[in-house]
Amino acid sequence: MNDDREIKKRIIQKAEILFQNVGYSKVTMEEIALGLGISKKTLYKHFSNKEHILKELVDHAKCEIEEYVDKLIEDRKTEFIVKLQNFMSFVVSHFARLSNPIIQDLIKNQPEIWKEIQEFRKKNAYDCFTRLVNQGVKNKVFRDDINSEVVTLLYFSAVSSMMNLETLSQLPVTADEAYKIIIKILFEGIFTAEGRKKFKNKIGKE
C-alpha cells in the first residue's frame, strides 16, 4: 500500500514538471511513464488518463495551500509583519507562475478545471486576507477605524483587474512586481505610524 502511494506521488510530481515545462496538452501518458522509468501498464494502474492525473494534481495543491494558510493564520509565535510578508511572498510565487505554459494551456483546453482553480484561489485567498487584516487591527499594526471587508474587496478588485495575462502583457513589469506595487499602495494607506515603520523596515531589508 505504501509503495502504491509512493508511486502515485512520483507520477503526480513528474507530471507537474512536464505540464509546467511544455503545457498540459503536449504531454502524453507515454512520456510520463518514460520519464519515471515505469511501464504504461503501471501508470494506467494508478491513473485512468492524463486528466485524472491533472485532477489529482490540483486536489493535492489545494490541500497544500489550505494547510499553509491554516498554519499561517494560527501561528501565534511569528510577528504579524512577518506573517503578512510570508502571505505576500506566497501569493507572489503563484502569480509569478502565470506565464507558465500549463496555465495558458488550461485556460484554453481545460476551462472547467481552470475555473475550479480560480474559484478555489479566490475563496481561499479572500478568507486568509480578511483574517490577516483582522489580526493586523488586533495587533495595532492596522488602524482600528477600517472595515476589513471593504479593505479585502479593494485588495481583490485591484489584484483581479491587473493580475491577468492580457493586462500584464501591456505592463512594463513582471507579475510579482505589479503585485508588490499594489500591496505598497494599499498597505501604506491603512498602516498605523508604527505599523508603517515596521513594514518599511522589513521591505527595505530585501
C-alpha positions as CSV (number, residue, x, y, z in Angstrom):
1,M,0.0,0.0,0.0
2,N,2.8,2.4,0.9
3,D,4.5,1.5,-2.4
4,D,1.4,2.4,-4.3
5,R,1.1,5.8,-2.6
6,E,4.8,6.5,-3.3
7,I,4.3,5.6,-7.0
8,K,1.3,7.9,-7.3
9,K,3.2,10.7,-5.6
10,R,6.1,10.3,-8.1
11,I,3.7,10.2,-11.0
12,I,2.0,13.5,-9.9
13,Q,5.3,15.2,-9.3
14,K,6.7,14.1,-12.7
15,A,3.5,15.1,-14.5
16,E,3.5,18.6,-12.9
17,I,7.1,19.2,-14.1
18,L,6.3,18.1,-17.6
19,F,3.0,20.1,-17.6
20,Q,4.8,23.3,-16.5
21,N,7.7,22.9,-19.0
22,V,5.7,22.3,-22.2
23,G,2.0,22.6,-21.3
24,Y,-0.7,20.0,-20.4
25,S,-1.8,19.3,-23.9
26,K,1.6,18.4,-25.3
27,V,2.4,15.8,-22.7
28,T,1.5,12.2,-23.3
29,M,1.0,9.3,-20.8
30,E,3.8,7.5,-22.5
31,E,6.2,10.5,-21.8
32,I,5.2,10.5,-18.2
33,A,5.8,6.7,-17.9
34,L,9.1,7.0,-19.7
35,G,10.3,9.9,-17.5
36,L,9.7,7.8,-14.4
37,G,11.2,4.6,-15.8
38,I,7.9,2.7,-15.4
39,S,5.7,0.8,-17.8
40,K,2.5,2.3,-19.2
41,K,0.6,-0.6,-17.5
42,T,1.9,0.6,-14.1
43,L,0.9,4.1,-14.9
44,Y,-2.6,3.1,-16.0
45,K,-3.0,1.0,-12.9
46,H,-3.0,4.2,-10.8
47,F,-4.5,6.8,-13.3
48,S,-7.1,6.1,-16.0
49,N,-5.9,9.0,-18.2
50,K,-4.0,12.3,-18.2
51,E,-7.0,14.3,-17.0
52,H,-7.2,12.0,-14.0
53,I,-3.6,12.9,-13.1
54,L,-4.3,16.6,-13.6
55,K,-7.3,16.5,-11.2
56,E,-5.3,14.7,-8.6
57,L,-2.5,17.2,-9.0
58,V,-5.0,20.1,-8.5
59,D,-6.5,18.4,-5.4
60,H,-3.1,17.9,-4.0
61,A,-2.2,21.5,-4.5
62,K,-5.4,22.6,-2.8
63,C,-4.6,20.6,0.3
64,E,-1.1,22.0,0.5
65,I,-2.5,25.6,0.2
66,E,-5.1,25.0,2.8
67,E,-2.6,23.6,5.2
68,Y,-0.2,26.5,4.6
69,V,-2.9,29.1,5.1
70,D,-4.3,27.5,8.3
71,K,-0.7,27.2,9.7
72,L,0.0,30.9,8.9
73,I,-3.2,32.2,10.5
74,E,-2.9,30.1,13.6
75,D,0.8,30.8,14.2
76,R,1.0,32.7,17.5
77,K,4.8,32.9,17.7
78,T,5.7,34.8,14.5
79,E,5.5,38.6,14.4
80,F,2.4,39.8,12.5
81,I,4.5,41.8,10.0
82,V,6.5,38.7,9.1
83,K,3.3,36.7,8.7
84,L,2.0,39.4,6.4
85,Q,5.2,39.3,4.5
86,N,5.0,35.5,4.2
87,F,1.5,35.7,2.8
88,M,2.6,38.3,0.2
89,S,5.5,36.1,-0.8
90,F,3.2,33.1,-1.1
91,V,0.8,35.0,-3.4
92,V,3.7,36.4,-5.5
93,S,5.0,32.9,-6.0
94,H,1.7,31.9,-7.5
95,F,1.3,35.0,-9.7
96,A,4.9,34.5,-10.9
97,R,3.7,31.2,-12.5
98,L,1.1,32.9,-14.7
99,S,3.3,32.8,-17.7
100,N,4.0,29.1,-17.4
101,P,2.7,27.0,-20.4
102,I,0.5,24.9,-18.1
103,I,-1.6,28.0,-17.1
104,Q,-2.2,29.2,-20.6
105,D,-2.9,25.6,-21.7
106,L,-5.5,25.0,-19.0
107,I,-7.3,28.3,-19.8
108,K,-7.6,27.1,-23.4
109,N,-8.1,23.3,-23.2
110,Q,-9.3,22.6,-19.6
111,P,-11.6,25.6,-18.8
112,E,-13.6,23.8,-16.2
113,I,-10.5,22.8,-14.2
114,W,-9.1,26.3,-14.6
115,K,-12.4,27.7,-13.3
116,E,-12.2,25.4,-10.3
117,I,-8.7,26.5,-9.6
118,Q,-9.6,30.2,-9.9
119,E,-12.6,29.8,-7.6
120,F,-10.5,28.0,-5.0
121,R,-7.8,30.6,-5.2
122,K,-10.3,33.4,-4.8
123,K,-12.1,31.9,-1.8
124,N,-9.0,30.7,0.0
125,A,-7.0,33.9,-0.5
126,Y,-10.1,36.0,0.3
127,D,-10.7,34.3,3.6
128,C,-7.0,34.4,4.5
129,F,-6.6,38.0,3.7
130,T,-9.7,39.0,5.7
131,R,-8.4,37.1,8.7
132,L,-5.0,38.7,8.4
133,V,-6.5,42.2,8.2
134,N,-8.5,41.5,11.4
135,Q,-5.3,40.2,13.1
136,G,-3.5,43.3,12.0
137,V,-6.1,45.5,13.6
138,K,-6.0,43.4,16.8
139,N,-2.2,43.7,16.9
140,K,-2.4,47.5,16.3
141,V,-0.5,47.3,13.0
142,F,-3.5,48.4,11.0
143,R,-5.8,51.2,12.1
144,D,-8.9,50.2,14.0
145,D,-11.2,52.5,12.1
146,I,-11.2,50.5,8.9
147,N,-13.7,47.9,7.7
148,S,-11.8,44.6,7.0
149,E,-14.4,43.5,4.4
150,V,-14.0,46.7,2.4
151,V,-10.2,46.5,2.5
152,T,-10.4,42.9,1.3
153,L,-12.7,43.8,-1.5
154,L,-10.4,46.7,-2.5
155,Y,-7.4,44.3,-2.5
156,F,-9.1,41.7,-4.7
157,S,-10.6,44.3,-7.1
158,A,-7.1,45.7,-7.7
159,V,-5.5,42.3,-8.0
160,S,-8.2,40.8,-10.2
161,S,-8.2,43.7,-12.6
162,M,-4.5,43.9,-13.0
163,M,-3.2,40.3,-12.5
164,N,-4.4,38.7,-15.7
165,L,-2.5,37.7,-18.8
166,E,-4.0,40.4,-21.0
167,T,-3.3,43.3,-18.6
168,L,0.2,42.0,-17.7
169,S,1.2,41.9,-21.3
170,Q,0.7,45.6,-21.5
171,L,2.7,46.5,-18.4
172,P,6.5,47.0,-18.4
173,V,6.7,45.0,-15.1
174,T,6.5,41.3,-14.2
175,A,3.6,39.8,-12.4
176,D,5.3,39.8,-9.0
177,E,6.5,43.4,-9.5
178,A,2.9,44.5,-10.3
179,Y,1.6,42.7,-7.2
180,K,4.2,44.4,-4.9
181,I,3.2,47.8,-6.3
182,I,-0.5,47.1,-5.5
183,I,0.5,45.9,-2.0
184,K,2.6,49.0,-1.3
185,I,-0.1,51.4,-2.4
186,L,-2.8,49.6,-0.4
187,F,-1.0,48.8,2.8
188,E,0.7,52.2,3.3
189,G,-2.7,53.7,3.4
190,I,-4.0,51.5,6.3
191,F,-0.9,51.2,8.5
192,T,-0.6,53.0,11.8
193,A,2.6,55.1,12.1
194,E,4.2,52.2,14.0
195,G,2.9,49.6,11.5
196,R,4.2,51.6,8.5
197,K,7.6,51.9,10.2
198,K,7.8,48.2,10.7
199,F,6.6,47.4,7.2
200,K,9.2,49.8,5.6
201,N,12.0,48.3,7.8
202,K,11.1,44.8,6.6
203,I,10.8,45.6,2.9
204,G,13.9,47.8,3.0
205,K,16.0,44.7,4.1
206,E,15.0,42.7,1.0
